[in-house]
Each structure stands twice: as structure tokens, then as C-alpha cells.
């Protein structure tokens, strides 16, 4: 199962994302970004229980981020993966 979006409904443990496909658009950041590591809690709708990204088969594709996203050195929390 590929997580489609992040929600507040489920709490996830700290995890590292090995691969995220697709460009990422964030307010105040010129150009697309790529996610290399996730250090905060990850919430995914429709997936019960704790989840570690390395336990998922294959690459993780994130289509939309609806929760806050913090990037070191970048102010603001809004971000969305382009589809």
C-alpha cells in the first residue's frame, strides 16, 4: 500500500525515507525539492498502527502533504508534492 497523504489521524514513529519520487513545491522556496530524510512523526491516512518507511516494499511515492512540513533553514510549513 502506498501512502497517499498525511493526516492527523494516525501517529507514526521517526523514520527515514530512502526515496521520494516527484518534485516538491513549497511556499517561499524556488524550484522543486526532493525529500531525503524524514526525522519527525509521519501520519498517513488509512494505515493503522506505527509504520517505518524502510518496511515498505519498493519506493515510497508521496502525492500530497496536507500536514505541516518543516525543512531546516526554510521558514513556513506548507508543502505539496506535484502530481
Buried (B, 14 or more C-beta within 10 A) or exposed (E): EEBBBBBEEBEBEEBEBEEBEBEBBBEEBEEEBEBEEBEEBBBBEEBEEEBEBEEBEEEBEBBEBBBEBEBEEBEEEEBBBEE
